[in-house]
Amino acid sequence: MIATRRVSLTDDKSTTQKIIIKLGRPKRMPGTSDYYCPYQISGIGSEKIKYAAGIDAVQAIQLAMGRIGTDLWALNQECDGKLRWEGDEHGDLGFPTPHGT
């Protein structure tokens, strides 16, 4: 793991659920010169370890960040927009998304 971020989900009863985003170290894909970067969102959703693949380690990280953003956006939609990151109280979770927030 190379980085983590904590976000929270607060329900209508002021109960806070902690969600942890973990970004793994890029690794070379077996038998190729390409890389993959694992990530996991735990505390909500499936909690499966997922990955993004790229031509090099930097691209794999960039693509993983985008996938995390898209996954969080979808989870936030399911939670009526109640996911929050301490870096932004208005719903920006700090990851790129195709939706801009």
C-alpha positions in Angstrom: 0.0 0.0 0.0 1.3 3.4 -0.9 -1.5 5.7 0.2 -4.8 5.8 2.1 -7.6 8.2 2.5 -10.5 8.2 5.0 -13.9 9.4 4.1 -17.1 9.2 6.2 -20.7 8.5 5.7 -23.1 10.2 8.2 -26.6 9.0 8.3 -29.7 11.0 9.4 -29.1 9.8 13.0 -25.7 11.4 13.1 -24.0 7.9 13.1 -20.7 8.1 11.3 -19.4 5.2 9.2 -15.7 5.2 8.3 -14.7 4.3 4.7 -11.0 3.7 3.8 -9.6 4.0 0.3 -6.3 2.1 -0.1 -4.0 2.5 -3.1 -1.5 -0.2 -3.7 2.0 -0.1 -5.2 2.0 -0.5 -9.0 3.4 -3.8 -10.1 4.5 -5.2 -13.5 1.9 -7.5 -15.1 3.3 -11.0 -15.6 4.6 -11.6 -19.1 4.3 -8.0 -20.3 5.9 -4.6 -19.8 2.6 -3.1 -18.6 1.8 -2.3 -15.0 -1.3 -2.6 -12.8 -2.2 -0.7 -9.6 -4.5 -2.3 -7.0 -6.9 -0.4 -4.9 -9.7 -1.1 -2.4 -12.6 0.8 -0.9 -13.5 -0.8 2.4 -16.3 0.0 4.8 -18.9 0.3 2.1 -19.8 -1.6 -1.1 -18.3 -4.9 -2.2 -14.8 -4.2 -0.7 -13.2 -6.2 -3.5 -9.7 -5.4 -4.4 -9.8 -3.9 -7.9 -7.1 -2.6 -10.2 -6.3 -0.3 -13.1 -3.6 -1.2 -15.8 -1.4 1.2 -17.7 1.6 1.2 -20.0 3.8 2.3 -17.1 3.5 2.7 -13.3 2.5 6.3 -13.5 -0.3 5.7 -15.9 -1.5 2.8 -13.8 -1.7 5.1 -10.7 -3.5 7.8 -12.7 -6.1 5.3 -14.0 -6.6 3.8 -10.6 -7.2 7.3 -9.2 -9.9 7.8 -11.9 -11.5 4.5 -11.1 -11.6 5.2 -7.4 -13.2 8.5 -8.2 -15.9 6.9 -10.4 -16.5 4.1 -7.8 -16.8 6.7 -5.0 -19.1 8.8 -7.1 -21.4 5.9 -7.7 -21.3 4.9 -4.0 -22.1 8.5 -3.0 -25.1 8.5 -5.3 -26.4 5.3 -3.5 -25.9 7.1 -0.2 -27.8 10.2 -1.2 -24.6 12.3 -1.4 -23.7 11.8 2.3 -20.0 10.7 1.8 -17.6 13.4 3.1 -13.8 13.8 3.1 -12.2 16.1 5.7 -10.6 18.1 2.8 -14.0 19.2 1.5 -17.3 19.4 3.3 -19.3 19.9 0.1 -19.1 16.5 -1.4 -15.8 16.6 -3.4 -14.0 13.4 -2.3 -10.7 14.5 -3.8 -10.5 12.0 -6.7 -11.1 12.7 -10.4 -14.5 11.8 -11.8 -16.1 12.1 -15.2 -18.8 14.0 -13.4 -16.5 16.8 -12.0 -17.3 16.2 -8.3 
